[in-house]
Amino acid sequence: MVLLAVWRSVLQICTSIRRWDLPMHFLTNGLCAALCYLLSVRLGVLADAVTLPRLMLSAVVMTTSLSLALGVLWEIFEWFGHTFIDEEIFVGYVDTIGDVVWGGAGALLAGFSVSFLNTRTAAVNRLAEDILE
């Protein structure tokens, strides 16, 4: 997904297809944030939301926060590319804010998905433990 997002700039798809940029940020940020969240839980950096009192809220807040941070880093990367590599890379205030907002919305959806999948996985694991006992 990230490679597709990068190549869209190279092939100038975002300038030839109107609003192509926004769904790409929605999908890319959401997927990357969910992946970072799951990896952070797996590595023990973040507590598993299943162990917390508000499973869904915890997963949604952390996934959305990770996405907003990743979105800002992406926009810095775009600015750097525009400033130091190629002025053809499109940057602007409205573009930047729109990208971050749509990326955050994608991560919000991903956070609900992650919490739903975690809940189902925890329920299946408890059921399996009960059966094996």
C-alpha positions in Angstrom: 0.0 0.0 0.0 2.8 2.4 0.9 4.6 1.6 -2.4 1.4 2.4 -4.3 1.2 5.7 -2.4 4.7 6.5 -3.4 4.3 5.5 -7.0 1.2 7.6 -7.4 3.4 10.6 -7.0 6.0 9.4 -9.4 3.4 8.6 -12.0 1.5 11.8 -11.3 -1.7 9.9 -10.6 -2.7 12.3 -7.9 -2.7 15.3 -10.3 -4.5 13.5 -13.1 -7.2 11.8 -11.1 -9.0 14.3 -8.8 -9.1 13.4 -5.1 -7.0 10.2 -5.6 -4.8 11.4 -2.7 -7.5 11.3 0.0 -8.5 7.6 -0.3 -4.8 6.7 -0.4 -4.1 8.5 2.9 -7.3 7.0 4.4 -6.2 3.4 3.5 -2.5 3.8 4.0 -2.6 5.6 7.3 -5.2 3.2 8.6 -3.4 0.1 7.7 0.0 1.4 8.8 -1.4 2.6 12.2 -3.1 -0.8 12.8 0.1 -2.6 11.9 2.1 -0.4 14.2 -0.4 -0.8 17.0 -0.4 -4.6 16.7 3.4 -4.7 16.5 3.7 -2.5 19.6 1.3 -4.8 21.5 3.2 -7.9 20.3 6.6 -6.4 21.4 5.2 -5.3 24.7 5.6 -1.6 24.1 1.8 -1.1 24.5 -0.5 -3.0 26.8 -2.8 -5.4 25.0 -6.2 -3.7 24.9 -7.9 -7.0 25.9 -6.3 -6.6 29.4 -7.6 -3.0 29.8 -11.0 -2.0 31.2 -12.0 -0.2 28.0 -10.8 -2.4 25.2 -12.3 -0.6 22.2 -11.6 2.9 23.5 -7.9 2.0 24.1 -7.4 0.4 20.7 -9.1 3.3 18.9 -7.3 6.1 20.7 -3.9 4.4 20.3 -4.4 3.5 16.6 -5.6 7.0 15.8 -2.8 8.6 17.7 -0.2 6.5 15.9 -1.8 7.4 12.6 -1.7 11.1 13.3 1.9 10.9 14.2 2.7 8.8 11.1 0.7 11.3 9.0 2.7 14.2 10.3 6.0 12.3 9.5 4.7 11.6 6.0 3.9 15.3 5.4 7.4 16.2 6.6 8.8 13.7 4.2 6.7 15.3 1.4 7.9 18.8 2.4 11.5 17.6 2.4 11.1 16.1 -1.0 9.5 19.3 -2.4 12.1 21.5 -0.8 15.3 19.6 -1.4 14.6 17.0 -4.1 11.9 18.0 -6.6 9.7 21.0 -6.6 7.1 19.0 -8.6 6.1 17.2 -5.4 2.8 18.9 -4.4 2.6 20.4 -0.9 0.3 23.0 0.5 -1.6 23.9 3.6 -4.9 22.6 2.5 -3.4 19.4 1.1 -1.4 18.7 4.3 -4.4 19.2 6.6 -6.7 17.2 4.3 -4.1 14.3 4.2 -3.7 14.2 8.0 -7.5 14.4 8.6 -8.3 11.6 6.1 -5.4 9.5 7.4 -6.8 10.0 11.0 -10.3 8.9 9.8 -8.8 5.8 8.2 -7.0 5.0 11.5 -10.2 5.6 13.5 -11.9 2.9 11.4 -8.8 0.7 11.7 -8.9 1.1 15.5 -12.5 -0.1 15.7 -11.5 -3.1 13.5 -8.5 -3.9 15.6 -10.5 -3.8 18.8 -13.2 -6.0 17.2 -10.7 -8.5 16.0 -8.9 -8.5 19.4 -12.2 -9.1 21.2 -13.0 -12.0 18.9 -9.5 -13.5 19.3 -9.7 -13.2 23.1 -13.1 -14.9 23.1 -11.9 -17.7 20.9 -8.8 -18.2 23.1 -10.9 -18.3 26.2 -13.2 -20.9 24.6 -10.2 -23.0 23.5 -8.8 -22.9 27.0 -12.1 -24.0 28.5 -12.4 -26.9 26.0 -8.8 -28.0 26.7 -9.2 -28.0 30.5 
